[in-house]
Amino acid sequence: MMTDSELLHYARQILLSDVDVDGQERLKQSHVVVLGLGGLGSPLALYLGAAGVGRLTLVDGDTVDETNLHRQVIHSQNSLNQLKVESAKERILGINPWIQVDVIGAHADDQNVDEAVASAQCVADCTDRFATRFLANRLALKHQVPTVSAAALGVEGQLTTIDPRDRDNPCYACLIPDVPEVEPTCAETGVLGPVVGTLGTLQAVEVLGVLLGWPDRLVGRLTRFNAKTMEWKSFRYRKDPACPVCGSAAEL
């Protein structure tokens, strides 16, 4: 049961017929693992916490740097040299003290996030590393947990959802089979702050949609955004029967 203070906090959200009290209770009982507290994870974690997701597990091994602050809006000058997960936890609980925020102050690997993913209802992949995206994909399939994955660089970004609860759905490896030989980063090529903010916010919407059971999620669909032209493009991708992660050969 929610307290009067919680009901007041969520009042405008509960008014929505797509949420209402039952949906709000569903969010309160949900657990989301957030991989990365940078430009994407900043708005995502803030909005999931403010919206009332009952438990968040924040995973990131980096500390806050001056160069982060033009886009990683969950942090501040007072957070410099602090672990991003600790800075983010403090900010989230300052907005919504009625939720639980756990932190893992290390980069995600098979050991340190496996247990958290196993108990989660959704994973939000907000990292800039392909290795972590493939890790999130493997754990999603292992534990049958939906994963919302976003990426942004320069003035462009993209978003998709992996939902292994239906075996006919494609996984991340169906979309991108191999780790690229060259993996550009924003430290090398730059990034426009509002671009990662836009993608991270939409990622939060997608996670809430998954938790609330809304239909027509971004499963098997990649949505791309170009800030320079202000254009959205979307295309569908299918399950690859020969996929080494989710295809028939992987099941042998």
C-alpha positions in Angstrom: 0.0 0.0 0.0 1.2 3.5 -0.8 1.3 6.2 1.9 -0.5 9.5 1.6 2.8 11.1 0.9 3.4 8.7 -2.0 -0.1 9.2 -3.4 0.5 13.0 -3.4 3.9 12.6 -5.1 2.4 10.4 -7.9 -1.0 12.3 -8.1 -0.6 13.6 -11.6 0.7 10.3 -12.9 -2.1 8.3 -11.3 -4.7 10.5 -13.0 -3.6 8.8 -16.3 -5.9 5.9 -17.2 -2.8 4.2 -18.6 -1.3 4.2 -15.1 -3.9 4.7 -12.4 -3.4 3.3 -8.9 -3.0 -0.3 -10.0 -0.2 0.7 -12.4 1.5 2.8 -9.8 1.5 -0.2 -7.4 2.9 -2.3 -10.2 5.8 0.2 -10.6 6.4 0.2 -6.9 6.8 -3.6 -7.0 9.2 -3.4 -9.9 13.0 -3.6 -10.0 15.1 -2.1 -12.8 18.8 -2.5 -13.3 20.4 0.6 -14.8 23.8 0.0 -16.6 25.6 3.3 -16.9 25.0 6.6 -15.2 26.3 8.9 -17.9 24.4 11.0 -20.5 21.7 8.3 -21.1 21.5 7.0 -17.6 21.2 10.4 -16.0 17.7 11.4 -17.3 16.6 7.7 -17.3 17.4 7.1 -13.6 15.9 10.4 -12.6 12.6 9.8 -14.3 12.4 6.1 -13.3 13.0 7.1 -9.7 10.6 10.1 -9.8 8.0 7.9 -11.5 8.1 5.4 -8.6 9.9 2.3 -9.8 10.3 0.7 -6.4 13.9 -0.5 -6.7 16.7 0.7 -8.8 20.1 -1.0 -9.1 22.6 1.5 -10.5 25.8 0.1 -12.1 28.8 2.2 -13.1 32.5 2.2 -12.2 33.3 5.7 -13.2 33.7 8.9 -11.2 32.2 12.2 -12.1 34.5 14.4 -14.3 34.2 18.0 -15.3 33.8 17.0 -18.9 30.7 15.0 -18.0 28.6 17.8 -16.7 27.4 19.3 -20.0 25.2 16.2 -20.6 25.2 14.0 -17.4 22.6 16.1 -15.7 22.1 13.9 -12.7 25.5 15.0 -11.4 26.8 18.5 -10.3 29.9 20.4 -9.5 29.6 19.0 -6.0 29.8 15.5 -7.4 33.2 15.8 -9.0 35.5 12.8 -8.3 32.6 11.0 -6.6 31.4 7.6 -7.9 28.6 8.3 -10.4 26.4 5.7 -8.7 26.7 7.4 -5.4 26.1 10.9 -6.9 23.0 9.5 -8.8 21.6 7.7 -5.7 21.8 10.9 -3.7 20.0 12.9 -6.4 17.3 10.3 -7.0 16.5 9.9 -3.3 16.3 13.7 -3.0 13.4 13.6 -5.4 11.7 10.4 -4.2 12.7 9.0 -0.8 10.1 6.2 -0.9 12.1 3.9 -3.2 15.1 1.7 -2.8 18.3 2.5 -4.7 21.2 0.0 -4.7 24.5 0.7 -6.2 27.3 -1.3 -7.7 30.4 0.9 -8.1 32.1 -1.1 -10.9 31.7 -1.7 -14.6 29.2 -4.5 -15.3 30.4 -8.0 -15.7 29.0 -11.5 -15.6 29.6 -11.8 -11.9 28.6 -8.5 -10.4 25.2 -7.9 -12.1 24.0 -11.5 -12.7 22.0 -11.7 -9.4 20.5 -8.2 -9.8 19.3 -9.0 -13.4 17.8 -12.3 -12.2 15.5 -10.4 -9.8 14.7 -7.5 -12.1 11.7 -6.9 -14.3 13.7 -4.8 -16.8 17.2 -3.8 -17.6 18.1 -0.4 -19.0 21.4 -0.5 -21.0 22.7 3.1 -21.0 26.4 2.3 -21.6 28.7 3.4 -24.4 30.5 0.0 -24.6 29.4 -2.7 -27.1 30.9 -5.3 -24.7 28.4 -4.2 -22.0 25.5 -4.2 -24.5 26.3 -7.8 -25.5 26.6 -8.7 -21.8 23.2 -7.2 -21.2 21.8 -9.1 -24.1 23.2 -12.5 -22.8 21.9 -11.9 -19.3 18.5 -10.8 -20.7 18.2 -14.2 -22.5 19.6 -16.1 -19.5 17.0 -14.7 -17.1 14.2 -13.9 -19.5 14.3 -10.2 -18.6 13.4 -7.4 -21.1 16.2 -5.0 -21.9 15.8 -1.5 -23.3 19.0 -0.4 -25.1 19.9 3.1 -26.2 23.0 4.7 -27.8 24.0 8.2 -28.8 27.0 9.8 -30.4 27.5 13.2 -32.1 24.0 14.5 -33.0 22.4 11.0 -33.5 20.9 8.4 -31.3 19.0 5.1 -31.4 16.7 3.0 -29.2 15.4 -0.6 -29.2 14.0 -3.2 -26.9 15.0 -6.8 -26.5 12.2 -9.0 -25.0 13.3 -12.7 -24.7 10.0 -13.7 -23.0 8.8 -14.6 -26.5 11.3 -16.9 -28.2 10.3 -15.5 -31.7 11.6 -12.0 -30.8 15.1 -11.0 -32.0 18.0 -10.3 -29.6 20.6 -7.6 -29.8 23.0 -9.9 -31.6 20.4 -10.4 -34.3 20.6 -6.6 -34.9 24.4 -6.2 -34.5 26.2 -9.6 -34.8 29.7 -8.6 -33.9 31.5 -6.0 -31.9 32.9 -3.4 -34.4 36.7 -3.3 -34.8 36.6 0.4 -34.1 34.4 1.6 -31.3 34.1 5.4 -31.3 33.4 7.2 -28.1 32.1 10.7 -27.2 35.6 11.5 -25.9 36.9 11.1 -29.4 34.1 12.4 -31.6 32.0 14.5 -29.2 28.3 14.5 -28.4 25.5 17.1 -28.1 24.1 17.1 -24.6 20.4 17.3 -25.4 20.7 14.3 -27.8 21.7 11.9 -25.0 19.1 13.6 -22.9 16.4 13.0 -25.5 17.3 9.3 -25.9 17.7 8.7 -22.2 14.2 10.2 -21.5 12.6 8.1 -24.3 14.4 5.1 -22.9 12.8 5.8 -19.5 9.3 6.0 -21.2 10.0 2.6 -22.9 11.1 1.0 -19.6 7.9 2.3 -17.9 5.9 0.9 -20.9 7.5 -2.5 -20.4 6.8 -2.5 -16.7 3.2 -1.4 -17.1 2.6 -3.9 -19.9 1.7 -1.4 -22.6 1.5 -3.0 -26.1 3.5 -2.0 -29.1 6.9 -1.7 -27.5 10.1 -1.3 -29.6 10.7 -5.0 -29.8 12.2 -5.9 -33.2 12.2 -2.2 -34.1 15.1 0.3 -34.1 14.2 4.0 -33.8 16.9 6.5 -34.8 17.0 10.2 -34.2 19.0 12.9 -36.0 19.1 16.2 -34.1 20.6 18.2 -36.9 17.7 17.4 -39.3 15.1 16.8 -36.4 14.1 13.5 -38.1 13.0 10.2 -36.7 13.4 7.0 -38.7 12.4 3.5 -37.7 13.0 0.1 -39.2 12.2 -3.4 -38.2 14.6 -6.3 -37.8 13.9 -10.0 -37.3 15.2 -12.9 -35.3 18.2 -14.5 -37.1 17.8 -18.3 -37.0 21.6 -18.5 -37.2 22.2 -16.1 -34.3 24.9 -17.5 -32.1 23.2 -16.0 -29.0 19.5 -16.8 -29.5 19.3 -18.8 -32.7 18.7 -22.6 -33.0 22.4 -23.4 -32.9 22.8 -21.6 -29.6 20.2 -23.9 -28.0 22.1 -27.1 -28.8 
